[in-house]
């Protein structure tokens, strides 16, 4: 019994029969390009290859177009980077900004289109956007919880703001120059608070009085009601010098140049002379008929300014002490300062007048009467009482004067010609002006409304520093320490405060050698 052949065996037999019927010629044929008609499944070779290439190219081109359409390619190199095998591009375009030509600029145009749509939006669209964002139209996004305070209608404050506006309207350049430097000390820091505070109960609140004076021996004299106190700055001790009678009060104080004697002006017109070391009153000089609110020493002459507008020169060496009378004010004399060389005297009064007097005029007439003297020049530029007066220590021909509440202006004068050199408008009344002996600066104290202490440069008049609300009340009195570094201020809040505004410059080696040489010569003598 024979087996039936399988399907696999039948297929193998058919394939072998077909291969045996194919004849392969080893001789190359010259009719390769002709088609074999006997085999319908074989196409001509050249035609088959050309069709295959055409389909591949079509697929490649189609795929290329799809990739280019899906990607936005910027064909530019990074500026400054050389690529091997490529020439360096001369046009250094920004690689973060697409080229603005052809189809690449479509992305950059998107922002402009959105902006145009937003600009042309209807009010309804704007309202919908506002509701979505949770804000209201025509209203500030950031606002105070409470409404801003309304401007005051107080005429005095409005007037003060008017005067303060030019001061605070300075340019940022001048402000930067003013704060960057002055005394030549690197890293200079100016105080925002007082270095020391002393309690002064009974310090009178009176603009026309002068109740502070600092001696060259570092002793501070303070008048509290009817008693004069001496505070030793080196030891910190306080001693009561003397008390006046019950029917008067102390109106002014001033030390001699050597710091040994103190002149005290009283409310009844007398001028007393005290030896501080002995705590003894040497003499009392009468003559004025009203309070003596200002005093100033030069050598053996003490000048006194009275509420009736008169100024007396007292020679403390002789019995008939009154040697000259100056008539140039029609109201109270509230400011009086001798120049250091004694050549000129400056006075300011409640009549808004500044007078400059020559120091070598006046004297006793042939009949023994006191000669009256007229000022060298008179100025009426101030519109309020002039209490603040100061001669510049490093420019003797320069005088600074400051006016009261309705003036608030500082003027600078030439002593020789009386010409006004500069003017400075301040925020409030000027009660004192003090020059620095070490820097080209000056300090001013002020009353209502700021109660401040200010420091300015000269001649630029740029502000260096300001201590606002230095006291709780107006700053009425001020004096400079003997080393020229610390300013002491007294106010109606019954406090005395010390402010270190300047640094004492260090002596050079040459100056130290000269000073040591002087000491040695004194010892040899």
LUMMI-449850 format. One record per residue (C-alpha): x, y, z; residue in three letters. Coordinates in steps of 0.1 Angstrom, whole numbers, plus 5000, padded with zeros to 4 digits. Layout:
! residues N
XYZALA
...
//
This chain:
! residues 525
500050005000UNK
501550334989UNK
501350665008UNK
499450964995UNK
501951264988UNK
501651565011UNK
500951925001UNK
504452035010UNK
506051764989UNK
503851854959UNK
504952224962UNK
508652134963UNK
508351914932UNK
506752204912UNK
509552444921UNK
512252204911UNK
510552134878UNK
510352514870UNK
514052574878UNK
515052284855UNK
513252444826UNK
515152784829UNK
518252804807UNK
520953054818UNK
523353164791UNK
526953254802UNK
527553464772UNK
526653824777UNK
523653914756UNK
523454224735UNK
519654254739UNK
519554324777UNK
517154614772UNK
514554404754UNK
511654264773UNK
511053904778UNK
507653844763UNK
507653484775UNK
507553594812UNK
504653844818UNK
505753904854UNK
509054064844UNK
509054434833UNK
511854594814UNK
514854684836UNK
515155044826UNK
511555114830UNK
511354944864UNK
514255144878UNK
512855474865UNK
509555414881UNK
511055314914UNK
513155634915UNK
510155844907UNK
508155704936UNK
511055744961UNK
511556104950UNK
507856174954UNK
507756034988UNK
510956224999UNK
509656554986UNK
506256495002UNK
507956415036UNK
510256715033UNK
507356955027UNK
505456815057UNK
508456865079UNK
509157215067UNK
505457305072UNK
505457175108UNK
508657345118UNK
509657715117UNK
513357705112UNK
515658005114UNK
518757945094UNK
521258175110UNK
524558115129UNK
525358245164UNK
527258575160UNK
530958565168UNK
531158175166UNK
533158035137UNK
531957705122UNK
534557475106UNK
533957445069UNK
531757755067UNK
532558115060UNK
531858365088UNK
528758565083UNK
529158935081UNK
525559015092UNK
525358955130UNK
521658915134UNK
520058845168UNK
519458475171UNK
516458535194UNK
514558755168UNK
513358575136UNK
514158725103UNK
511758985092UNK
511258855057UNK
509058585041UNK
506958355061UNK
509258375092UNK
507858715102UNK
504358575108UNK
505158505145UNK
506358855152UNK
503258995136UNK
501058805161UNK
501659045190UNK
500659345168UNK
497459175157UNK
496459105193UNK
497259465203UNK
495059585174UNK
492259365185UNK
492459485221UNK
492559845210UNK
489559805188UNK
487559615214UNK
483959725221UNK
482859855255UNK
480959535260UNK
484159335254UNK
486159555278UNK
483459505304UNK
483559125301UNK
487359135304UNK
487159355335UNK
484559115351UNK
486758815344UNK
489758985360UNK
487759105390UNK
488359475385UNK
486259785379UNK
486560005348UNK
487760365353UNK
489260285387UNK
492860255399UNK
493959895404UNK
496159995434UNK
494560235459UNK
494660325495UNK
492260155520UNK
491360505532UNK
491060815510UNK
494061055510UNK
493761345534UNK
492561665520UNK
494961965518UNK
494862195548UNK
493362535545UNK
495562685573UNK
497062995557UNK
500262975578UNK
500962615567UNK
500262715531UNK
502662995534UNK
505362765549UNK
504862525520UNK
505262805495UNK
508562905510UNK
509762535512UNK
508862455476UNK
512062605460UNK
514262425486UNK
512862085479UNK
512562135442UNK
516362115437UNK
517561885409UNK
518661535416UNK
522161625404UNK
522661905430UNK
521061685457UNK
523461405449UNK
526461645449UNK
525361795482UNK
524961455500UNK
528161305486UNK
530461515504UNK
531761795520UNK
534261795548UNK
536661575530UNK
536061285554UNK
535360955537UNK
532360765550UNK
531061065569UNK
527860995588UNK
525661275601UNK
523461215631UNK
519761145630UNK
519461155668UNK
521161365694UNK
524361235709UNK
523361355744UNK
520261505759UNK
520161725791UNK
516961825809UNK
516462195812UNK
513362275832UNK
512462645831UNK
514162715797UNK
512063015784UNK
510162995752UNK
511063335737UNK
512363405702UNK
513963735713UNK
516263585740UNK
519663425738UNK
520163175767UNK
522962945756UNK
526763015753UNK
529762775751UNK
533162895762UNK
536562825749UNK
537262635782UNK
534462385772UNK
531962525797UNK
528362565787UNK
526262845803UNK
522462795804UNK
519963035818UNK
516862875833UNK
514363135845UNK
516263335871UNK
519363115876UNK
522463065855UNK
523962715854UNK
527462605842UNK
527762265827UNK
531362125825UNK
531561935792UNK
534661745803UNK
533461625837UNK
529661645832UNK
529161835864UNK
526662115868UNK
527062415891UNK
524662705897UNK
526463035892UNK
523963275906UNK
520363385909UNK
518863725900UNK
516263905920UNK
512563825918UNK
511664135899UNK
513764035868UNK
514963745847UNK
517863645826UNK
517563745789UNK
520963685774UNK
524463525780UNK
527863555764UNK
531463445773UNK
534663645769UNK
537163515743UNK
539263345770UNK
536363185787UNK
537063335821UNK
534163585825UNK
530463565816UNK
528263865808UNK
524563835818UNK
521764055804UNK
518664105825UNK
515064185818UNK
515364515837UNK
518164655815UNK
521264575836UNK
524364385823UNK
526164185850UNK
529764065848UNK
530663735866UNK
533963565874UNK
533063195868UNK
536063045886UNK
535363245917UNK
531563225912UNK
531463595920UNK
529663885905UNK
532164155897UNK
529964445887UNK
526464545873UNK
526264805845UNK
523064995841UNK
521865225813UNK
519165045793UNK
515565095800UNK
514264755788UNK
515464395786UNK
518864325771UNK
518164035748UNK
521564015730UNK
525264045741UNK
528564015722UNK
532164055734UNK
535264185717UNK
538364225739UNK
537364445769UNK
534164575752UNK
530864405757UNK
528064535735UNK
524464505746UNK
521264515724UNK
518064655741UNK
514364615734UNK
514164985727UNK
516464945696UNK
519565095712UNK
523064935713UNK
525565025740UNK
529364955741UNK
530464895777UNK
534164915786UNK
534464685816UNK
537864835827UNK
536565175837UNK
533865305860UNK
531965495833UNK
531465195813UNK
529265325785UNK
531665445758UNK
529365445727UNK
525765425716UNK
524665285683UNK
521365415668UNK
520065225638UNK
517065015649UNK
513465125656UNK
512564805674UNK
514064545697UNK
517664435689UNK
517464055690UNK
520763965673UNK
524264095679UNK
527763965667UNK
531264105667UNK
533663995640UNK
536663815654UNK
539064085645UNK
536864355661UNK
536664565629UNK
532964525624UNK
529764455644UNK
526564315630UNK
523064365645UNK
519564245636UNK
516264375649UNK
512564315651UNK
512264605626UNK
513464355599UNK
516764545595UNK
520364435594UNK
522964685603UNK
526764665599UNK
528864895622UNK
532464985620UNK
534264885652UNK
536665185655UNK
534065465656UNK
532365625686UNK
533765725719UNK
533465995745UNK
532966355734UNK
534766665748UNK
531866725772UNK
531966375785UNK
528866265767UNK
528665945747UNK
528865985709UNK
526065835688UNK
527165635657UNK
525365555625UNK
525765215607UNK
528165165578UNK
525365015558UNK
521764905564UNK
519664635547UNK
515964585547UNK
515664265525UNK
514264055553UNK
510464055559UNK
510663935596UNK
512763985627UNK
516463905623UNK
517863705652UNK
520263475634UNK
523663635627UNK
527063485621UNK
530463595607UNK
532263335586UNK
535463225603UNK
537363135571UNK
536063435551UNK
535963735575UNK
534163955550UNK
531163725548UNK
528063775570UNK
525063545571UNK
521663665584UNK
518363475588UNK
514763595592UNK
511763485613UNK
508463325605UNK
507163545577UNK
510663555560UNK
512363215564UNK
515263335542UNK
518963335547UNK
520963615531UNK
524763645527UNK
526363985526UNK
529764135517UNK
530964335548UNK
532964585527UNK
530264685502UNK
527064555517UNK
526264365485UNK
524064065488UNK
525963765475UNK
523563475479UNK
520063395493UNK
518563065505UNK
514863005512UNK
514262755541UNK
511062575552UNK
510562765585UNK
511663055607UNK
515463075612UNK
516563115648UNK
520263065646UNK
523063025620UNK
526462875629UNK
529462845606UNK
531762545607UNK
535462635612UNK
536562315595UNK
534362285564UNK
532762515540UNK
529362455556UNK
526962625580UNK
524162495602UNK
520762655609UNK
518162595635UNK
514462635628UNK
511162685645UNK
507662625634UNK
506562405615UNK
509662165612UNK
511662235644UNK
514662115624UNK
518362145622UNK
519862185587UNK
523362175573UNK
524262335539UNK
527362395518UNK
528662725509UNK
528662875483UNK
526662615465UNK
523962625492UNK
523162265486UNK
521662075515UNK
523961825532UNK
521761705561UNK
518561775579UNK
517261655612UNK
513461705611UNK
511661745644UNK
515061765662UNK
512961895692UNK
509361865701UNK
509062245700UNK
510862515680UNK
514662525683UNK
515362875698UNK
518962865710UNK
522262715697UNK
525962735703UNK
529062565689UNK
531662375709UNK
535162515712UNK
536562235689UNK
534062325662UNK
532561975659UNK
529361975681UNK
526362195680UNK
524262235711UNK
520562325707UNK
517962435732UNK
514162445726UNK
510862525742UNK
510462155750UNK
512962225779UNK
515661995765UNK
519262065755UNK
520661835728UNK
524061785714UNK
524661705677UNK
528061605663UNK
527861765628UNK
531561795619UNK
534861615624UNK
537961785638UNK
540661745611UNK
543861575622UNK
546961785624UNK
549661715599UNK
553161605611UNK
554561955603UNK
551962125624UNK
552661875653UNK
556361945650UNK
555662325651UNK
553362295681UNK
555962075699UNK
558662335691UNK
556562605705UNK
556062415738UNK
559862355740UNK
560562725735UNK
558162815763UNK
559762565786UNK
563262705778UNK
562063055786UNK
//
